[in-house]
Amino acid sequence: MFRHCFFFGHFYDHGEVVTIKKCVECQCNDGSMKCGNTDPATNCPKLTCPPEQQFSVPDHCCKLCPGI
């Protein structure tokens, strides 16, 4: 049986992924949290809307297009 992770005052299940701040994700792995940075230039989907329409959402690493 896998162990839960206790991280920043919360318990997480094995395999659970949490975003702790913009572009940083952590995953619970048998009682241990493993964190890594997300590089928006390489890990975000290519957007089809013009750059002037792209917008950011608080706590999300990748920009979005309107209507998505």
VMD Tcl script that builds the backbone (N, CA, C; Angstrom):
set m [mol new atoms 204]
animate dup $m
set s [atomselect $m all]
$s set {name element resname resid chain x y z} {
  {N N MET 1 A 0.849 -1.194 0.000}
  {CA C MET 1 A 0.000 0.000 0.000}
  {C C MET 1 A 0.883 1.243 0.000}
  {N N PHE 2 A 0.514 2.211 -0.803}
  {CA C PHE 2 A 1.294 3.444 -0.925}
  {C C PHE 2 A 0.992 4.387 0.226}
  {N N ARG 3 A 1.987 5.187 0.599}
  {CA C ARG 3 A 1.840 6.162 1.680}
  {C C ARG 3 A 1.367 7.508 1.121}
  {N N HIS 4 A 0.641 8.250 1.967}
  {CA C HIS 4 A 0.216 9.607 1.638}
  {C C HIS 4 A 1.392 10.558 1.839}
  {N N CYS 5 A 1.293 11.731 1.227}
  {CA C CYS 5 A 2.294 12.773 1.405}
  {C C CYS 5 A 1.683 13.887 2.254}
  {N N PHE 6 A 2.476 14.431 3.156}
  {CA C PHE 6 A 2.083 15.615 3.919}
  {C C PHE 6 A 2.949 16.751 3.417}
  {N N PHE 7 A 2.316 17.754 2.814}
  {CA C PHE 7 A 3.059 18.798 2.124}
  {C C PHE 7 A 2.358 20.129 2.316}
  {N N PHE 8 A 3.058 21.120 2.849}
  {CA C PHE 8 A 2.495 22.445 3.105}
  {C C PHE 8 A 1.175 22.367 3.876}
  {N N GLY 9 A 1.136 21.500 4.890}
  {CA C GLY 9 A -0.024 21.417 5.768}
  {C C GLY 9 A -1.196 20.604 5.247}
  {N N HIS 10 A -1.019 19.892 4.126}
  {CA C HIS 10 A -2.102 19.099 3.544}
  {C C HIS 10 A -1.615 17.684 3.237}
  {N N PHE 11 A -2.536 16.736 3.288}
  {CA C PHE 11 A -2.238 15.365 2.889}
  {C C PHE 11 A -2.649 15.159 1.431}
  {N N TYR 12 A -1.821 14.431 0.693}
  {CA C TYR 12 A -2.097 14.113 -0.701}
  {C C TYR 12 A -1.972 12.611 -0.903}
  {N N ASP 13 A -2.798 12.068 -1.790}
  {CA C ASP 13 A -2.757 10.649 -2.114}
  {C C ASP 13 A -1.598 10.356 -3.054}
  {N N HIS 14 A -1.134 9.105 -3.028}
  {CA C HIS 14 A -0.090 8.678 -3.948}
  {C C HIS 14 A -0.538 8.949 -5.380}
  {N N GLY 15 A 0.317 9.584 -6.182}
  {CA C GLY 15 A -0.003 9.894 -7.566}
  {C C GLY 15 A -0.676 11.238 -7.767}
  {N N GLU 16 A -1.135 11.857 -6.701}
  {CA C GLU 16 A -1.823 13.146 -6.823}
  {C C GLU 16 A -0.826 14.240 -7.220}
  {N N VAL 17 A -1.246 15.105 -8.139}
  {CA C VAL 17 A -0.415 16.211 -8.623}
  {C C VAL 17 A -1.028 17.517 -8.146}
  {N N VAL 18 A -0.176 18.404 -7.643}
  {CA C VAL 18 A -0.641 19.699 -7.163}
  {C C VAL 18 A 0.295 20.784 -7.706}
  {N N THR 19 A -0.291 21.920 -8.102}
  {CA C THR 19 A 0.487 23.079 -8.531}
  {C C THR 19 A 0.666 23.968 -7.321}
  {N N ILE 20 A 1.926 24.129 -6.881}
  {CA C ILE 20 A 2.166 24.912 -5.665}
  {C C ILE 20 A 2.350 26.397 -5.948}
  {N N LYS 21 A 2.817 26.726 -7.131}
  {CA C LYS 21 A 2.876 28.103 -7.606}
  {C C LYS 21 A 2.990 28.051 -9.117}
  {N N LYS 22 A 2.898 29.190 -9.731}
  {CA C LYS 22 A 2.891 29.252 -11.190}
  {C C LYS 22 A 4.102 28.513 -11.763}
  {N N CYS 23 A 3.830 27.538 -12.621}
  {CA C CYS 23 A 4.833 26.752 -13.346}
  {C C CYS 23 A 5.624 25.773 -12.473}
  {N N VAL 24 A 5.127 25.471 -11.282}
  {CA C VAL 24 A 5.768 24.457 -10.434}
  {C C VAL 24 A 4.722 23.429 -10.010}
  {N N GLU 25 A 4.909 22.186 -10.457}
  {CA C GLU 25 A 4.010 21.086 -10.091}
  {C C GLU 25 A 4.746 20.083 -9.224}
  {N N CYS 26 A 4.006 19.515 -8.274}
  {CA C CYS 26 A 4.553 18.481 -7.404}
  {C C CYS 26 A 3.641 17.261 -7.460}
  {N N GLN 27 A 4.251 16.082 -7.365}
  {CA C GLN 27 A 3.484 14.836 -7.381}
  {C C GLN 27 A 3.878 14.007 -6.173}
  {N N CYS 28 A 2.861 13.456 -5.509}
  {CA C CYS 28 A 3.075 12.566 -4.373}
  {C C CYS 28 A 3.500 11.198 -4.894}
  {N N ASN 29 A 4.629 10.714 -4.390}
  {CA C ASN 29 A 5.158 9.415 -4.796}
  {C C ASN 29 A 5.509 8.605 -3.559}
  {N N ASP 30 A 4.564 7.798 -3.084}
  {CA C ASP 30 A 4.764 6.909 -1.940}
  {C C ASP 30 A 5.340 7.633 -0.727}
  {N N GLY 31 A 4.704 8.736 -0.343}
  {CA C GLY 31 A 5.087 9.460 0.860}
  {C C GLY 31 A 6.063 10.592 0.641}
  {N N SER 32 A 6.525 10.798 -0.575}
  {CA C SER 32 A 7.496 11.838 -0.868}
  {C C SER 32 A 7.002 12.706 -2.028}
  {N N MET 33 A 7.053 14.022 -1.843}
  {CA C MET 33 A 6.655 14.942 -2.911}
  {C C MET 33 A 7.859 15.235 -3.795}
  {N N LYS 34 A 7.671 15.088 -5.094}
  {CA C LYS 34 A 8.689 15.404 -6.089}
  {C C LYS 34 A 8.172 16.588 -6.899}
  {N N CYS 35 A 8.948 17.661 -6.947}
  {CA C CYS 35 A 8.514 18.880 -7.618}
  {C C CYS 35 A 9.405 19.196 -8.814}
  {N N GLY 36 A 8.807 19.858 -9.790}
  {CA C GLY 36 A 9.554 20.266 -10.967}
  {C C GLY 36 A 8.950 21.499 -11.595}
  {N N ASN 37 A 9.791 22.256 -12.277}
  {CA C ASN 37 A 9.357 23.454 -12.993}
  {C C ASN 37 A 8.837 23.078 -14.371}
  {N N THR 38 A 7.839 23.814 -14.818}
  {CA C THR 38 A 7.320 23.674 -16.167}
  {C C THR 38 A 7.822 24.859 -16.978}
  {N N ASP 39 A 8.447 24.591 -18.105}
  {CA C ASP 39 A 8.929 25.651 -18.983}
  {C C ASP 39 A 7.832 25.974 -19.993}
  {N N PRO 40 A 7.213 27.153 -19.896}
  {CA C PRO 40 A 6.117 27.487 -20.811}
  {C C PRO 40 A 6.521 27.431 -22.284}
  {N N ALA 41 A 7.777 27.722 -22.595}
  {CA C ALA 41 A 8.224 27.733 -23.994}
  {C C ALA 41 A 8.213 26.338 -24.607}
  {N N THR 42 A 8.410 25.305 -23.799}
  {CA C THR 42 A 8.486 23.945 -24.348}
  {C C THR 42 A 7.341 23.037 -23.910}
  {N N ASN 43 A 6.665 23.348 -22.798}
  {CA C ASN 43 A 5.652 22.438 -22.257}
  {C C ASN 43 A 4.218 22.892 -22.445}
  {N N CYS 44 A 4.013 24.075 -22.983}
  {CA C CYS 44 A 2.649 24.554 -23.194}
  {C C CYS 44 A 2.237 24.322 -24.645}
  {N N PRO 45 A 0.946 24.092 -24.872}
  {CA C PRO 45 A 0.485 23.888 -26.258}
  {C C PRO 45 A 0.644 25.165 -27.077}
  {N N LYS 46 A 0.859 24.986 -28.364}
  {CA C LYS 46 A 0.916 26.123 -29.278}
  {C C LYS 46 A -0.497 26.691 -29.416}
  {N N LEU 47 A -0.610 27.993 -29.326}
  {CA C LEU 47 A -1.918 28.634 -29.403}
  {C C LEU 47 A -2.207 29.080 -30.831}
  {N N THR 48 A -3.492 29.034 -31.185}
  {CA C THR 48 A -3.897 29.388 -32.546}
  {C C THR 48 A -4.368 30.837 -32.660}
  {N N CYS 49 A -4.575 31.505 -31.537}
  {CA C CYS 49 A -5.010 32.901 -31.590}
  {C C CYS 49 A -3.781 33.814 -31.654}
  {N N PRO 50 A -3.956 35.044 -32.154}
  {CA C PRO 50 A -2.841 35.986 -32.244}
  {C C PRO 50 A -2.297 36.322 -30.847}
  {N N PRO 51 A -1.009 36.626 -30.727}
  {CA C PRO 51 A -0.401 36.931 -29.419}
  {C C PRO 51 A -1.130 38.029 -28.639}
  {N N GLU 52 A -1.687 39.012 -29.340}
  {CA C GLU 52 A -2.371 40.102 -28.623}
  {C C GLU 52 A -3.683 39.640 -27.977}
  {N N GLN 53 A -4.218 38.473 -28.370}
  {CA C GLN 53 A -5.439 37.929 -27.757}
  {C C GLN 53 A -5.126 36.933 -26.644}
  {N N GLN 54 A -3.911 36.456 -26.552}
  {CA C GLN 54 A -3.537 35.473 -25.537}
  {C C GLN 54 A -3.536 36.125 -24.160}
  {N N PHE 55 A -3.955 35.362 -23.172}
  {CA C PHE 55 A -4.009 35.901 -21.813}
  {C C PHE 55 A -3.562 34.850 -20.805}
  {N N SER 56 A -3.163 35.332 -19.642}
  {CA C SER 56 A -2.723 34.468 -18.550}
  {C C SER 56 A -3.808 34.396 -17.488}
  {N N VAL 57 A -3.831 33.284 -16.774}
  {CA C VAL 57 A -4.742 33.074 -15.660}
  {C C VAL 57 A -3.888 32.885 -14.413}
  {N N PRO 58 A -4.233 33.534 -13.290}
  {CA C PRO 58 A -3.439 33.366 -12.085}
  {C C PRO 58 A -3.232 31.892 -11.729}
  {N N ASP 59 A -2.017 31.554 -11.349}
  {CA C ASP 59 A -1.622 30.209 -10.922}
  {C C ASP 59 A -1.578 29.176 -12.059}
  {N N HIS 60 A -1.757 29.596 -13.312}
  {CA C HIS 60 A -1.628 28.681 -14.447}
  {C C HIS 60 A -0.400 29.076 -15.237}
  {N N CYS 61 A 0.359 28.075 -15.644}
  {CA C CYS 61 A 1.612 28.332 -16.316}
  {C C CYS 61 A 1.421 28.744 -17.774}
  {N N CYS 62 A 0.514 28.098 -18.469}
  {CA C CYS 62 A 0.340 28.322 -19.904}
  {C C CYS 62 A -0.694 29.418 -20.171}
  {N N LYS 63 A -0.433 30.188 -21.225}
  {CA C LYS 63 A -1.416 31.190 -21.666}
  {C C LYS 63 A -2.565 30.495 -22.384}
  {N N LEU 64 A -3.670 31.221 -22.512}
  {CA C LEU 64 A -4.878 30.686 -23.154}
  {C C LEU 64 A -5.350 31.633 -24.240}
  {N N CYS 65 A -6.220 31.115 -25.094}
  {CA C CYS 65 A -6.920 31.922 -26.089}
  {C C CYS 65 A -8.365 32.120 -25.625}
  {N N PRO 66 A -9.005 33.206 -26.026}
  {CA C PRO 66 A -10.410 33.405 -25.673}
  {C C PRO 66 A -11.272 32.259 -26.192}
  {N N GLY 67 A -12.241 31.850 -25.394}
  {CA C GLY 67 A -13.181 30.809 -25.818}
  {C C GLY 67 A -12.694 29.384 -25.615}
  {N N ILE 68 A -11.523 29.207 -25.035}
  {CA C ILE 68 A -11.014 27.843 -24.806}
  {C C ILE 68 A -11.140 27.499 -23.349}
}
mol reanalyze $m
mol bondsrecalc $m
mol representation Tube
mol addrep $m
